[in-house]
Amino acid sequence: MIEKSNYTSKIHFDVSFSEPQAHYAAVKMSIKEIQSDFIDVKMPVWSPGSYLVREYSKQVERFSVEDQVGYEKISKNTWRIFTKNKSSIVINYHIYGFETSVRTNFINDEHAFIVPTATFLHIDGNIDSPVTVTIRPAENWSSISTGLEQIDTHTFYAPDFDILYDSPFEVGNQDIWTIQASNVEHEFAMVGGGTYDKERLSADVKKIVEEETRIWGSNPNKRYVFITHNYQSGGGGLEHLNSTVLGASRTAYSNEGSYKTYLSLIAHEYFHLWNVKRLRPKALGPFNYDQENYTTGLWIMEGFTSYYDNLIIKRCGFFSELEYLNLLANDFTTVLNRPGHHIQSAAEASFDAWIKYYRQDENSPNSSISYYNKGAMLTVLLDLKIIAASKGTKKLDHVLKEAYNHFYLDQNRGFEEDEFQRLVEEFTGISVSDIFKAAHENGELDYNAYFNLVGYEIIDINAESKTLGIGISHQKNDGIQTVTAVERGSGAWDGGLNVRDELIAINGIRLDLKDKEYDYFMQHSNEGDILDILIARDGIIKELKIEIRAANKKLFRIQPVKEQSEEQKQLAEFWLS
């Protein structure tokens, strides 16, 4: 705990839980030393790291200002307080939180997860103001976990609202323990129970922390917090400046594969300490909390991180080489099986994250890709090119450390994408325009031209097989079979089948509940055959003619070439170590 007298602020929040069972928290905001006739207080509409406008103010209710101070709401997330002749005011409001995710408030009778962007107002134009927060746990709650500095028993300090908004709170009876790694104290806060082994988890996370710190050269924190919410079935994570929030299945720790996936999630979110939170595009800090913050660079931020998460787990000895290569190959399989990879580039996916990535619908596979997977694909090519060109003396690790030192430690600013490319080229002495250009185009590179540099190849093991189909996904509900997705370029796409169409019969044969008839026609038809499919669309019976076509679903594998040279073997060892 730090000395309270050294940390003063004009803004203070008090958060209490009189109705946790109904999913409410009460917030009191006290503001001092006001010197204007009115102030506007605002709530963010999104959370950094989760690129979607979430309209957090929709969960605010019972807003009031004490001492009969007047106010009016002037926009969806802004309240104007008439402060003439008032040097201090107190605002009261309640927030409702009952959405299970890493980016939204969740409050019940057992614990509260408080997302600051969804909870705390700031004064418009005063985002740099210091702020203190007192959390008053509900009865029978004993612990508070947060990355903020503690200045009193339940009171915490943030030097500005950017820091506050990046510091979630877990309040309840979470299982807490700490470890030391890379001269940083790391707190584990486990919520919801689970089959985790504290000793094993601590040792494994210590390896991850030390490997990532080695890559970047220094660790920016004195203290770090891992908040994990354990559910019957859960996942996902969100990075913060000196903490992260993770979702997991409480029994997954007992399964070796699922446990490694959890470690990979930790490696991913911890890598963001440097890549995103400090080394970042200009658009990603300082933030505009009122609207979208656009960048084409998420393929670098999330793509690089998605490449490194499993690679770090491999370096720490948790994945075998085969396990790692299979996971890397899965990025290629995932992207190249989506028709959307012909439509959307990695840079476009980054820019449109606000309207597409977090708002998937039935047509998303046909029109979009993930900047995570496609970014990881481009990142491995960049790494291999650097390794080969430097004859095994440099790799992407060294480039990232140089970029971190240059843009963050030396200049403390974000970068433009072309600046980042120039730094890579100046540091390595090679052109990487092919990869950065590919990030902005829909076409594909010759991937083996890069993998072959280190004596590996990527192959489609389904290339010689031919699976036939009409190009749909469908599901049964109460005996009704309904189309749920139609793939671009398939027979169903060209023949006019729609999502939500009810499948009734094929070639005059009514479909049964066990898919026997449907499967029969898919397995016993020939490429080019035309099926007469009877459907019901919004209650109207229609008959469509749908062509059977080859599905051409790819399944990639990354493996050594048959005859590796000694140089290739050395480069491969350097890549995978």
Disulfide bonds with the S-S distance in Angstrom:
none
